[in-house]
Amino acid sequence: MTFTDNRRQTERHAVKRSLYDFISSMGELFFEAFLAVLTLFWHGILTFIAAVLRGYDRVKYPLKRALRRAGDFFASPFIRYSKAMKMGGAEIAKARQEKGAFGAALAWLKVMWRLVFGKRGWIVTIANWALPVCSCVFLFNIVTYANNQNYALKLTVNGDLIGYISNETIFTDAEKMVQKRINYTGSSTEIITFEPSYEVDLIGTGSTLTTYQLTDKMLEMLDADIEHGYGLYIGDAYYGTLLEHDRVDKALDDLLAAYRTGEEKEKVEFDRDITYTYGLYLADSFVTEDEIIRQLTSKRETASYYTVADGDSPSLVCDKLDMTYEELARLNPDFGEETELHTGDRLQITVDVPYLTIIITREERYNEPIPYTTDYIDDSTLYAGNTYEDTEGVNGERFVVANVSYINNNEVSRQVLSRTTVTPPVTEIIAIGTKPRPDDAAPGQNIANGKMLWPVGGDGGYIGELIEADGGYSGHKGIDILAGYGTPIYAAANGVVVSCYWGDYSRGNYIIIQHDNGLQTYYYHCSDLDTYVGAYVTAGDLIGRVGMTGWATGNHLHFEVRLGDNIVLNPIDYL
């Protein structure tokens, strides 16, 4: 070997050694930098938590210690690998000095083997962490797989295997559907018996038969001609099978259109769902669209009743119902031209109604009254047994929005959507007398708002002459209440006696009472006066007795009501 060759070989070894040293140093430096950044980040989190928990020593230090231990636990493999790499680097450097580049390469391989496959190497560490996770994932997949395995009932009907169903209800519903398809409206086909048997079986991820699929399979078992078509169902009733149903749909829509008014939020629909089910049906169950349309658009007679209203006579009822006497007599044997009708009587009638019942729902707006309430208060100015309507109750009014449903133009339901008060009601207030009643006072009475007690006792007498304005004789300013001599006269309302006069030529013995509301009441022709000027009287107090003093032709009380001294009012309006 020449010098040149030796030099070249030496240079190559130097280059390899330098490259190895550079890679080793860079790897160690990178790993140490990564650990430094991780440590700095971790201590930053601890510092932040410690700052948040400052002042809470009982929580701060145990938590900080727990977090530090957790950090040490997760960082320990990286610290261990860092130390191992430092020790490995020292071994590689020592081998390079003693054995050269070849020895260093062998030392590097040994160090890497320990780091990767050693007892605490990367493989073992990763396995320690990964195996529990993989086990959990595996267990989860096993459970999921087991849950996805379906069990079903293997169905055999009349000894023939049909397929799998999820539960026995599927067969029960399918059997009913088969019987409907066989015995449709108007058919006389006999009921066919199906004998099912079930066996639980594992079908994995396979599917089961639906009710309609099972129905078709059961029909295929029959020894009969079957074809595909659209079964027409009204509610739960089967009406036959159609090859097409476009014209039927149009006829049904025309029926509904006849009831539509175009009002906003109006809803017009049949009372039962009309549906089509595509599937296998007996060949003789097929009907034409014309047959179905004639049936569904026809009318039928149904029994009904007419309730006799006030003023109804046999002829008027016939006019209202557009029926003859004979037609009504066939349904009501006692009915005739001379029949005496009473309000509330019911007459049986027949009416034509559509074959399909149609429900019409419209949003209606209207006003309805709000009933007033009544409060009761005690009043010590009234005698016990007397009540006075202190405040007249007035109904309020509210605006209502409601969905109203009609069947054959008869209301069947009303759903209120909203109520808005337009005028609130006025509460009625009834004053109940609590003042002890004297023995000679008038019997208890209920007095309406603004009204007065009837002033004559006993049986109350009767009115013999009205005020001039109501037909009494000219100049008559009150009413004459005829009653027996000595019948008690009572104060018509609370007030003060302002006049108590004996022996007037025309009025005889009379009394005038001034009331708190500005009204005055006049009591003429008394036989006796039982009060005095200045006395405060309560409604019902005995103030005199009926007689015929003054200008009178019989025993009576002339009773007047005035506003002030001059304005004459009609007493009838106040009694």
C-alpha positions, 0 to 999 in steps of 0.5 A: 500500500502506498503512502497516498493510499494510506493517506486517503484511507486515513482521510476517509476514516477521519471524515466518517468519524467527524460525520458520526460525531456530528450526528451523535452530537446533534441527536443528543443536543436535539433530545436535550433541547426537547426535554428542556422545552418540555420541562420549561412548559411543565414548570410554567403550568405549575407556576400558573396553577400556583399563582391561581391558588395563591392564598389557598395553602391547603389546596395549593401545595398538595396539588402542586406536589401531585402535579409534579409527581404526575409530571415526573411520572410521565417525564421519567422515560424521557429522562431515563432515555437521556441518561442512557444516551449520555452513557451510550455516548461515553461507551461509543467514545471509549470504544473509538479510542480503544478499537477505532471506528469499527469498535465504535460502530459495534458499540453504537449498535449495542447502545441502540439495541439496548435503547430499542429492545432492552428491558427498559427500551423504547419497545418495552415502554411503548408496549407497556403503554400501548397494550392496555389501550389496545386491549380496551380497543379490542374489548370495545370492538368485541362488545360492539360486534356482539351487539351488532349480531341480530337474533330473529324469529325464524317463521314457518307458516303451515309447515313452509319456511317463510323467513325471519321476522323481528317479533310475533306482532309482524306475523299478526299484523301481516295475517290481518292484512292478508285477511283484509286483502282476501275479504275486501268490501263486498267480497265473500271469500272465506277466511283462510287459516295460517298456522305459524311456528317460531324458532329463535335464530342468529342472523348476524347482520342480516335483515328481517321481513317487514309486515308488507313483505310478509303479507306478499309472501303469505299471499304467494302461498295461496292457491289463487291468482294474485297480481300486483296493484294498489290496495285502497284503504279508507281508515282500516277498511280495505275497499279493493285493488286498483291498477292506477289511482290518478283519477280516484285522487282527482275525484277525491280532491274535487270532493274536498274542493267543493267545501273549500272557501279559500279562507286563510288557514282553512283546512278541509280533509276527510275524517279518515285517512285514504291510503294506497298500499302497493303489493300482491292482491287476489286477481278478483279483488281488482276494481275499476276507478269508475266503480270506486269513484261512484261509490266514494262520491255517492250519498247515503241516508242516515238517521237524525233528529230535529228539535222543535223550536219556539213557534214551530207548528207541523206545517212550519216544521215540514217547510223547514225540513222540506218534507211532507206530512206523510214522510215525517209520519212514516218516521214519527207515527204520531205526527200529523197536521193537528199534532201539538208540538212543544219546544224541545220535542225531537222528531226523527228525520233522515238526511242525505250525507256524503259517503265520505265524511268531510271535516272542515276546520276554519279559524274564526274570530268573534267577540264573547262576553266575560261574565262579571263577578260579585263581591259582598260587603257588609253595610251597617246602614241597611237592616239585616235581611236587606241587600242593595246592589251598590255597583251594578255588574256589567259583563266585559267583552273579549276578542276570540280566535278559535279553530272551529271544526264542522262535519256536514255543516254541524259544529263538532269541536272548537279549539280556542287559540287566543283570547284578548280582553276588549272591555274588562267586566265591572264587578257587581258589589252587593251590600248586605245589611247588618243593622238590627231590624226593628219589629215594625220594619219592612220585611227583608228585600233585595234592592237593585242598583238605583232602586227603592223599597216598595213602600207599602206593606202587607200584600203590597197593594196594587197600583190604581193610577199611574203618573200622567206620563204613563197614562194617569189623569192630567196633573197626576204626579205620582202613582196611587198604590191601593191598600187597606186602611192602616196598612204600614207605609215604609221609607223607600230609601235612607234619608232625612224627614224634611216634612211631616204635615197633618191635615193638608186639604188636598194631600191630607197627612203627608211625609217628605223624605230627602235622600242622600242622592238628591232625590225626594220621596212623597207619601200622601193621604196617610191615616197616621204619621209615625215619624217626625221632621229631622228624623233620619230613617233607614230604608224599611222604617215604618213612617206612617199608615195607609188612609184616605185623608185629604182629597181622596176617594179611597184608601191608598198611598199617593207616592211621588219621586222628585229630583229637588223640589220641582223635577217630577220623576216616574216612580215606576222607574225607581221601584 
